[in-house]
């Protein structure tokens, strides 16, 4: 090889070595970042598990209370109507207007059976908050499985809500 070819080969070799090092270093930094995130996630999961394990007695007490107090679904065909009646009573207590209620077929789940009602509401913000609090009292085993709340387009002082309310019964 001529001196010029040697110089050109040296330059190409240096460029290839620099590019190789660049990609290698980038690969290591990406892996380091990914492993750091994974480590932080696992440490968080471990802290949650430790917290749950340290509160084992509390959760066992709550489980026992739930088993003792959770109602059983006696009449599957009446459960939805009964739930709607309870929701309507709570709504009337708090001056909440219920619109277009729909009773769904009871849903059997691994941990419970659920009577489900879909409805829309119209009320003031304060009345809606009181209604939500009243429905979700722990001893009632009722929850809002979905809720969409917005300011009513026709009256800006009113709230319009679309809810899916469920009452959880003990599994059979």
Buried (B, 14 or more C-beta within 10 A) or exposed (E): EEEEEEEEEEEEEEEEEEEEEEEEEEEEEEEEEEEEEEEEEEEEEEEEEEEEEEEEEEEEEEEEEBEEEBEEBEEBEEBBEBBBEBBBEBBEEBEBEBEEBEBBEBEEEEEBBBBBBBBBBBBBEEBBEBBBEBBEEEEBBBBBBEEEBEEEEEEEEBBBBBBBBBBBBBEE
